[in-house]
Amino acid sequence: MLRKALVAGTAGSLAMDAIYAASAAALDRHHAPDDVDEETEAIVATVRRLAPHVPVTLAKERPRTTGRAVHYLFGCAFALGYGRLRGAVPAFSKLGGAPYGAAVFLLSDLVLVPAAHIGRAWFRYGARERAIALGAHLAFAACLERVYSA
């Protein structure tokens, strides 16, 4: 179960990265260089909060790189949760995992990120950013379902 969660979480996180990168390339060409997307903002803020408790300097010197690793760890943790819920609540695996993706989106982006003060409140982002984030979470869950159903 753990190995499958690692594979699923990595695949799902890669899918999310691809969606964020593609949307940035297609839609955000004219953003100012210091204007970061919501995911990067939350990841860097998380790493900065963790940095004093981590014995390595990587978190302080390269917060975005460390943030990517943290994001993938969260992806694997949510993948493990999906594996557990998939058997107990079959509705989560319906529609390619879409209900789980929507639930992760709602939980993480609308509740956890603002509550932990690692990003702006959901209403501080535009509709386009919200739609991209939801789409990324749906792609994440679709990857989880594909790995778990194989």
MIDREN-313773 format. One record per residue: x, y, z of N, C-alpha, C, O in turn. Coordinates in Angstrom, 1 decimal. Example, Ala and Ser with C-alpha at 12.3 -4.5 7.8 and 13.67 -1.06 7.14 Angstrom:
2
     n.xx     n.yy     n.zz    ca.xx    ca.yy    ca.zz     c.xx     c.yy     c.zz     o.xx     o.yy     o.zz
     13.2     -5.7      7.8     12.3     -4.5      7.8     13.2     -3.3      7.8     14.2     -3.3      8.5
     12.8     -2.2      7.1     13.7     -1.1      7.1     12.9      0.0      7.9     13.4      1.1      8.0
end
This chain:
150
     n.xx     n.yy     n.zz    ca.xx    ca.yy    ca.zz     c.xx     c.yy     c.zz     o.xx     o.yy     o.zz
      0.8     -1.2      0.0      0.0      0.0      0.0      0.9      1.3      0.0      0.6      2.2     -0.7
      2.0      1.3      0.8      2.8      2.4      0.8      3.5      2.7     -0.5      3.6      3.8     -0.9
      4.0      1.6     -1.1      4.7      1.8     -2.4      3.7      2.4     -3.5      4.1      3.2     -4.2
      2.5      1.9     -3.5      1.5      2.4     -4.4      1.2      3.8     -4.1      1.0      4.6     -5.1
      1.1      4.2     -2.9      0.8      5.6     -2.5      2.0      6.5     -2.9      1.7      7.6     -3.4
      3.2      6.0     -2.8      4.4      6.8     -3.3      4.3      7.0     -4.8      4.6      8.1     -5.3
      4.0      6.0     -5.5      3.9      6.1     -7.0      2.7      7.0     -7.4      2.9      7.9     -8.2
      1.6      6.7     -6.8      0.4      7.5     -7.1      0.6      9.0     -6.7      0.2      9.9     -7.5
      1.1      9.3     -5.5      1.3     10.6     -5.1      2.3     11.4     -5.9      2.1     12.6     -6.2
      3.4     10.7     -6.4      4.4     11.3     -7.3      3.7     11.6     -8.6      3.9     12.7     -9.2
      3.0     10.6     -9.2      2.4     10.8    -10.5      1.3     12.0    -10.4      1.3     12.8    -11.3
      0.5     12.0     -9.3     -0.4     13.0     -9.2      0.2     14.4     -9.0     -0.3     15.4     -9.6
      1.3     14.5     -8.3      1.9     15.7     -8.1      2.6     16.2     -9.4      2.6     17.4     -9.7
      3.1     15.3    -10.1      3.7     15.6    -11.5      2.6     16.2    -12.4      2.8     17.2    -13.1
      1.4     15.6    -12.3      0.3     16.1    -13.1     -0.1     17.5    -12.7     -0.4     18.3    -13.6
     -0.1     17.7    -11.4     -0.4     19.1    -10.9      0.6     20.1    -11.4      0.2     21.2    -11.9
      1.9     19.7    -11.3      2.9     20.6    -11.8      2.8     20.9    -13.3      3.0     22.0    -13.7
      2.4     19.9    -14.0      2.2     20.1    -15.5      1.1     21.0    -15.8      1.2     21.9    -16.7
      0.0     20.9    -15.0     -1.1     21.8    -15.3     -0.8     23.3    -14.9     -1.1     24.2    -15.6
     -0.1     23.4    -13.7      0.3     24.8    -13.3      1.3     25.4    -14.3      1.2     26.6    -14.6
      2.2     24.6    -14.8      3.2     25.1    -15.8      2.6     25.4    -17.1      2.8     26.5    -17.7
      1.7     24.6    -17.6      1.0     24.8    -18.8      0.1     26.1    -18.7      0.1     26.9    -19.6
     -0.6     26.2    -17.6     -1.5     27.4    -17.5     -0.6     28.7    -17.3     -1.0     29.7    -17.8
      0.5     28.6    -16.7      1.4     29.7    -16.5      1.9     30.1    -17.9      2.0     31.3    -18.2
      2.3     29.2    -18.7      2.8     29.5    -20.0      1.7     30.0    -20.9      2.0     30.9    -21.7
      0.5     29.5    -20.8     -0.5     29.9    -21.7     -1.2     31.2    -21.3     -1.7     32.0    -22.1
     -1.4     31.4    -20.0     -2.2     32.5    -19.5     -1.5     33.6    -18.8     -2.0     34.8    -18.8
     -0.4     33.3    -18.2      0.3     34.3    -17.3      1.5     34.9    -17.9      2.4     35.3    -17.1
      1.6     35.1    -19.2      2.9     35.6    -19.8      3.2     37.0    -19.4      4.3     37.4    -19.4
      2.2     37.8    -19.0      2.4     39.2    -18.8      2.4     39.5    -17.3      2.3     40.7    -16.9
      2.6     38.5    -16.4      2.6     38.8    -15.0      4.0     39.4    -14.6      5.0     39.1    -15.3
      4.0     40.2    -13.6      5.3     40.8    -13.1      6.1     39.7    -12.6      5.6     38.7    -12.0
      7.5     39.8    -12.7      8.4     38.7    -12.2      8.2     38.4    -10.7      8.4     37.2    -10.3
      7.8     39.4     -9.9      7.6     39.1     -8.5      6.3     38.6     -8.1      6.0     38.3     -6.9
      5.4     38.4     -9.1      4.0     37.9     -8.8      4.0     36.4     -8.9      4.1     35.9    -10.0
      3.9     35.7     -7.8      3.9     34.3     -7.8      2.5     33.7     -7.8      1.6     34.3     -7.3
      2.4     32.5     -8.3      1.1     31.8     -8.3      0.8     31.3     -6.9      1.7     31.3     -6.0
     -0.5     31.0     -6.6     -0.9     30.6     -5.3     -0.2     29.4     -4.8      0.1     29.3     -3.6
      0.1     28.4     -5.6      0.7     27.2     -5.2      2.2     27.5     -4.7      2.6     27.1     -3.6
      2.9     28.3     -5.5      4.3     28.6     -5.1      4.3     29.4     -3.9      5.1     29.2     -3.0
      3.4     30.4     -3.7      3.3     31.2     -2.5      3.1     30.3     -1.3      3.8     30.5     -0.3
      2.2     29.3     -1.4      1.9     28.5     -0.2      3.1     27.6      0.1      3.4     27.3      1.2
      3.7     27.0     -1.0      4.9     26.1     -0.8      6.0     26.9     -0.1      6.6     26.4      0.8
      6.4     28.0     -0.6      7.5     28.8     -0.1      7.2     29.2      1.4      8.1     29.1      2.2
      6.0     29.6      1.7      5.6     30.0      3.0      5.7     28.8      4.0      6.1     28.9      5.1
      5.3     27.6      3.5      5.4     26.4      4.3      6.9     26.1      4.6      7.2     25.8      5.8
      7.7     26.2      3.6      9.2     25.9      3.9      9.8     26.9      4.8     10.6     26.5      5.7
      9.4     28.1      4.7     10.0     29.2      5.6      9.5     28.9      7.0     10.3     29.2      8.0
      8.3     28.4      7.2      7.9     28.0      8.5      8.6     26.8      9.1      8.9     26.7     10.3
      8.9     25.9      8.2      9.6     24.6      8.6     11.1     24.8      8.8     11.7     24.1      9.6
     11.7     25.8      8.1     13.1     25.9      8.0     13.8     26.0      9.4     14.9     25.4      9.5
     13.3     26.7     10.4     14.0     26.7     11.7     14.0     25.3     12.4     14.9     25.1     13.2
     13.2     24.4     12.0     13.1     23.1     12.6     13.8     22.0     11.8     13.9     20.9     12.2
     14.3     22.4     10.6     15.0     21.5      9.8     16.5     21.7      9.9     17.0     22.8      9.8
     17.3     20.6     10.2     18.7     20.8     10.4     19.6     21.1      9.2     20.8     21.2      9.3
     18.9     21.2      8.0     19.7     21.4      6.8     19.5     22.9      6.3     18.5     23.5      6.6
     20.5     23.4      5.6     20.3     24.8      5.1     19.6     24.9      3.8     19.3     26.0      3.3
     19.3     23.7      3.2     18.6     23.7      1.9     17.3     24.5      1.9     17.0     25.3      1.0
     16.6     24.3      3.0     15.3     25.0      3.1     15.5     26.5      3.1     14.6     27.3      2.6
     16.6     27.0      3.7     16.8     28.4      3.8     17.4     29.0      2.5     17.1     30.1      2.1
     18.3     28.2      1.9     18.9     28.6      0.7     18.1     28.4     -0.6     18.2     29.3     -1.5
     17.3     27.4     -0.6     16.5     27.1     -1.8     15.1     26.7     -1.5     14.7     25.6     -1.6
     14.3     27.7     -1.0     13.0     27.4     -0.5     12.0     26.8     -1.6     11.2     26.0     -1.3
     12.2     27.2     -2.8     11.3     26.7     -3.9     11.6     25.2     -4.2     10.7     24.4     -4.3
     12.9     24.9     -4.2     13.3     23.5     -4.4     12.8     22.6     -3.3     12.2     21.5     -3.5
     13.0     23.1     -2.1     12.6     22.4     -0.9     11.0     22.3     -0.9     10.5     21.3     -0.5
     10.4     23.4     -1.3      9.0     23.4     -1.3      8.4     22.3     -2.3      7.4     21.7     -2.0
      9.1     22.1     -3.4      8.6     21.1     -4.3      8.6     19.7     -3.6      7.7     18.9     -3.8
      9.7     19.5     -2.9      9.8     18.2     -2.1      8.7     18.1     -1.1      8.1     17.0     -1.0
      8.4     19.2     -0.4      7.3     19.2      0.6      6.0     18.9     -0.1      5.1     18.2      0.3
      5.8     19.5     -1.3      4.5     19.4     -2.1      4.4     17.9     -2.5      3.3     17.3     -2.4
      5.5     17.3     -2.9      5.4     15.9     -3.3      5.1     15.0     -2.1      4.4     14.0     -2.2
      5.7     15.3     -0.9      5.4     14.5      0.3      3.9     14.6      0.6      3.3     13.6      1.0
      3.3     15.8      0.5      1.9     16.0      0.8      1.1     15.2     -0.2      0.1     14.6      0.1
      1.5     15.2     -1.5      0.9     14.4     -2.5      0.9     13.0     -2.2     -0.2     12.3     -2.4
      2.0     12.5     -1.7      2.0     11.0     -1.3      1.1     10.8     -0.1      0.5      9.7      0.0
      1.1     11.7      0.8      0.2     11.5      2.0     -1.3     11.5      1.6     -2.0     10.7      2.1
     -1.7     12.4      0.7     -3.0     12.4      0.2     -3.3     11.1     -0.6     -4.4     10.6     -0.6
     -2.3     10.6     -1.3     -2.4      9.4     -2.1     -2.7      8.2     -1.1     -3.5      7.3     -1.4
     -2.0      8.2      0.0     -2.2      7.1      0.9     -3.6      7.2      1.5     -4.3      6.2      1.7
     -4.0      8.4      1.8     -5.4      8.6      2.2     -6.4      8.1      1.2     -7.4      7.5      1.5
     -6.1      8.4     -0.1     -7.0      8.0     -1.1     -7.1      6.4     -1.2     -8.2      5.9     -1.3
     -5.9      5.8     -1.0     -5.9      4.3     -1.1     -6.8      3.7      0.1     -7.5      2.7     -0.2
     -6.7      4.4      1.2     -7.5      3.9      2.3     -9.0      4.2      2.1     -9.9      3.3      2.3
     -9.3      5.3      1.7    -10.7      5.7      1.4    -11.4      5.0      0.2    -12.6      4.7      0.2
    -10.6      4.7     -0.7    -11.1      4.1     -2.0    -11.8      2.8     -1.7    -12.8      2.5     -2.3
    -11.2      2.0     -0.8    -11.9      0.7     -0.4    -13.1      0.9      0.5    -14.1      0.2      0.4
    -13.0      1.9      1.4    -14.0      2.1      2.4    -15.2      2.9      1.8    -16.4      2.7      2.2
    -14.9      3.9      0.9    -16.0      4.7      0.3    -15.9      4.7     -1.2    -15.2      5.5     -1.8
    -16.5      3.7     -1.8    -16.4      3.5     -3.3    -16.7      4.8     -4.1    -16.2      4.9     -5.2
    -17.5      5.7     -3.6    -17.8      6.9     -4.3    -16.6      7.7     -4.6    -16.6      8.4     -5.7
    -15.5      7.6     -3.8    -14.3      8.4     -4.1    -13.6      8.0     -5.4    -12.9      8.8     -6.0
    -13.8      6.7     -5.8    -13.2      6.2     -7.0    -14.0      6.4     -8.2    -13.6      6.1     -9.3
    -15.2      6.9     -8.0    -16.1      7.1     -9.2    -15.6      8.3    -10.0    -14.9      9.2     -9.4
    -15.9      8.3    -11.2    -15.6      9.5    -12.1    -14.1      9.7    -12.1    -13.6     10.9    -12.1
    -13.3      8.7    -12.1    -11.8      8.8    -12.1    -11.2      9.5    -10.9    -10.2     10.1    -11.0
    -11.9      9.4     -9.8    -11.3     10.0     -8.5    -11.7     11.5     -8.4    -11.3     12.1     -7.4
    -12.6     12.0     -9.2    -13.0     13.4     -9.2    -13.5     13.8     -7.8    -13.2     14.9     -7.4
    -14.4     13.0     -7.2    -14.9     13.5     -5.9    -13.7     13.7     -4.9    -13.8     14.6     -4.0
    -12.7     12.8     -4.9    -11.6     13.0     -4.0    -10.8     14.2     -4.4    -10.4     14.9     -3.5
    -10.6     14.4     -5.6     -9.8     15.6     -6.1    -10.5     16.9     -5.6     -9.8     17.8     -5.2
    -11.8     16.9     -5.7    -12.6     18.1     -5.3    -12.5     18.3     -3.8    -12.4     19.4     -3.3
    -12.5     17.1     -3.1    -12.4     17.2     -1.6    -11.0     17.7     -1.2    -10.9     18.5     -0.2
    -10.0     17.2     -1.8     -8.6     17.7     -1.5     -8.5     19.1     -1.8     -7.9     19.9     -1.0
     -9.1     19.6     -2.9     -9.0     21.0     -3.3     -9.7     21.8     -2.2     -9.1     22.8     -1.7
    -10.9     21.4     -1.8    -11.6     22.2     -0.8    -10.9     22.2      0.5    -10.8     23.2      1.2
    -10.4     21.0      0.9     -9.7     20.9      2.2     -8.4     21.7      2.2     -8.2     22.5      3.1
     -7.6     21.5      1.2     -6.3     22.1      1.3     -6.3     23.6      0.9     -5.8     24.4      1.6
     -6.9     23.9     -0.3     -6.8     25.3     -0.7     -7.7     26.2      0.0     -7.4     27.4      0.1
     -8.9     25.7      0.4     -9.9     26.6      1.0     -9.9     26.6      2.5    -10.4     27.5      3.1
     -9.3     25.6      3.1     -9.3     25.5      4.6     -7.8     25.5      5.1     -7.5     26.4      5.9
     -7.0     24.5      4.8     -5.7     24.3      5.4     -4.8     25.4      5.1     -4.1     26.0      6.0
     -4.6     25.8      3.9     -3.7     26.9      3.5     -4.0     28.2      4.2     -3.1     28.8      4.9
     -5.2     28.7      4.2     -5.5     29.9      4.9     -5.4     29.8      6.4     -4.9     30.7      7.1
     -5.9     28.6      6.9     -5.8     28.4      8.4     -4.4     28.4      8.9     -4.1     28.8     10.0
     -3.5     27.8      8.1     -2.1     27.7      8.5     -1.3     29.0      8.2     -0.1     29.1      8.5
     -2.0     30.0      7.6     -1.3     31.2      7.2     -0.1     31.0      6.3      0.9     31.7      6.4
     -0.3     30.1      5.3      0.8     29.9      4.4      0.3     30.3      3.0      1.0     30.1      2.0
     -0.8     31.0      2.9     -1.2     31.6      1.6     -2.4     32.5      1.9     -2.9     32.5      3.0
     -2.8     33.2      0.9     -3.9     34.1      1.1     -5.2     33.3      1.1     -5.3     32.2      0.7
     -6.2     33.9      1.7     -7.6     33.3      1.7     -8.0     33.1      0.3     -7.7     33.8     -0.6
     -8.9     32.1      0.1     -9.3     31.7     -1.2     -9.9     32.8     -2.0     -9.7     32.9     -3.3
    -10.6     33.7     -1.4    -11.3     34.8     -2.1    -10.3     35.9     -2.6    -10.7     36.8     -3.3
     -9.0     35.8     -2.2     -8.0     36.8     -2.6     -7.4     36.4     -3.9     -6.6     37.2     -4.5
     -7.8     35.3     -4.5     -7.3     34.8     -5.8     -8.5     35.0     -6.8     -9.6     34.9     -6.4
     -8.1     35.2     -8.0     -9.2     35.4     -9.1     -9.8     34.0     -9.4     -9.3     33.0     -9.1
    -10.9     34.1    -10.2    -11.6     32.9    -10.6    -10.7     32.0    -11.5    -10.8     30.8    -11.4
     -9.9     32.6    -12.3     -9.0     31.9    -13.1     -8.0     31.0    -12.3     -7.9     29.8    -12.6
     -7.4     31.6    -11.3     -6.5     30.8    -10.4     -7.3     29.7     -9.7     -6.7     28.6     -9.5
     -8.5     30.0     -9.2     -9.3     29.0     -8.6     -9.6     27.8     -9.5     -9.5     26.7     -9.1
    -10.0     28.2    -10.8    -10.3     27.1    -11.7     -9.1     26.3    -12.1     -9.2     25.0    -12.2
     -7.9     26.9    -12.2     -6.7     26.2    -12.5     -6.3     25.2    -11.3     -6.0     24.1    -11.5
     -6.5     25.8    -10.1     -6.2     24.9     -8.9     -7.1     23.7     -8.8     -6.7     22.6     -8.5
     -8.4     24.0     -9.1     -9.4     22.9     -9.0     -9.0     21.8    -10.1     -9.0     20.6     -9.9
     -8.7     22.3    -11.3     -8.3     21.4    -12.4     -7.1     20.6    -12.0     -7.0     19.4    -12.4
     -6.1     21.2    -11.4     -4.9     20.5    -11.0     -5.2     19.4    -10.0     -4.6     18.3    -10.0
     -6.1     19.7     -9.1     -6.5     18.7     -8.0     -7.3     17.6     -8.7     -7.2     16.4     -8.2
     -8.1     17.9     -9.6     -8.8     16.8    -10.3     -7.9     15.9    -11.1     -8.1     14.7    -11.2
     -6.9     16.5    -11.7     -5.9     15.7    -12.5     -5.1     14.9    -11.5     -4.7     13.7    -11.8
     -4.8     15.4    -10.3     -4.1     14.7     -9.3     -4.8     13.5     -8.9     -4.3     12.4     -8.8
     -6.1     13.6     -8.7     -7.0     12.5     -8.3     -7.1     11.5     -9.4     -7.2     10.3     -9.1
     -7.2     12.0    -10.6     -7.3     11.0    -11.7     -6.0     10.1    -11.8     -6.1      9.0    -12.1
     -4.9     10.7    -11.5     -3.7      9.9    -11.5     -3.7      8.9    -10.4     -3.3      7.8    -10.5
     -4.2      9.3     -9.2     -4.3      8.4     -8.1     -5.2      7.2     -8.5     -4.8      6.1     -8.2
     -6.3      7.5     -9.1     -7.2      6.4     -9.4     -6.6      5.5    -10.5     -6.8      4.3    -10.4
     -5.9      6.1    -11.4     -5.2      5.2    -12.4     -4.2      4.3    -11.8     -4.2      3.1    -12.2
     -3.4      4.8    -10.9     -2.4      4.0    -10.3     -3.1      2.9     -9.4     -2.7      1.7     -9.5
     -4.1      3.3     -8.6     -4.7      2.3     -7.7     -5.5      1.3     -8.5     -5.7      0.2     -8.0
     -6.0      1.7     -9.6     -6.9      0.7    -10.4     -6.0     -0.2    -11.2     -6.5     -1.2    -11.7
     -4.8      0.0    -11.4     -3.9     -0.8    -12.2     -3.5     -2.1    -11.5     -2.8     -2.9    -12.0
end
